[in-house]
Amino acid sequence: MLDTLYKSFWTTEYWLPPGYTWADLEDSDGIIYPHPRDLLAAIPLTFVLTVIRYSFERFIGLPLSRAMGVHNPIRIKATPNPILESFFQNQSKNPQKDKVSHLARQCGLSTRQAQRWFRHRRNQEQPLISKKFSESCFYFSLILTLSVDVKRKDFREQVIHHFVTITLVSFSYCVNFVHIGALVLLLYDVSDVFLESYKMLSYAQWSQARDTVFILFTLVFLFSRLILFPINVLYSVYHVVVTRNKFFFGYYFAIGLLLVLQCLNIFWSFLILQMFYKLLSNGQVGTTLALAH
């Protein structure tokens, strides 16, 4: 049954243009084509990169944050309280005033004391600035660690982006559209260095260098995502298929994934322009975006 499903999934008509078969992608005459089995190498490499990442953050990122003057705010720890802790973990981290009053009576506290406890407890949940700084030092977005990284405002969009990008790059490799996947990675990674440098400078409160890097990041991001990506990727893929008049499912699949990425590009561009406006108006921008790589 599994063999039947496997053969049905990889039917030639689905993934390759008319007139081509998987036999055309077999190595011959000194020409070596990509093979789906090559992607299995990504599994051990993922774990290796994960170890490298956490080691980098611990032994380089944290010392560098201290050297650049990054300081974590002093936080008052909430006094251990089983009743309030249970409510905090299982029901609400920010309960309404009437619920706080009820919990306060259960614990023999005043309403103000219970409110203060929840405020201190919420502060404990906030990620440390040094943690954010260390993540920015090693900006490779590993899908394996996405769920435990510091969550930014665009966390949901980042997850979608990771899933679509991994699917697109894997698909482009399997069907010998390697140039498409490589170009997508190039256009996406070119702005990431500026983004993560901007975050590091923000956490270190180096305002002048931060603003300069943010302007560079904005220009590079908008040019690569809103100009080069539609022209060099979307239009090129469309033009090649239209001129050859060879429409097939794999083409629609690839175009669909590319359009999802372009929608995310527009979404992030809107957020970046909002941040750029804040920089021009009051000299302050946020550092809550992940802007997936």
Secondary structure as UniProt FT lines:
FT   HELIX           2..9
FT   HELIX           12..15
FT   TURN            18..19
FT   HELIX           22..25
FT   TURN            29..30
FT   HELIX           36..41
FT   HELIX           42..56
FT   HELIX           57..61
FT   HELIX           62..67
FT   TURN            68..69
FT   HELIX           82..90
FT   HELIX           97..107
FT   HELIX           111..125
FT   HELIX           129..137
FT   HELIX           143..148
FT   TURN            153..154
FT   HELIX           155..174
FT   TURN            175..176
FT   HELIX           178..189
FT   TURN            190..191
FT   HELIX           192..203
FT   TURN            204..205
FT   HELIX           207..223
FT   HELIX           224..235
FT   HELIX           236..244
FT   HELIX           249..282
//
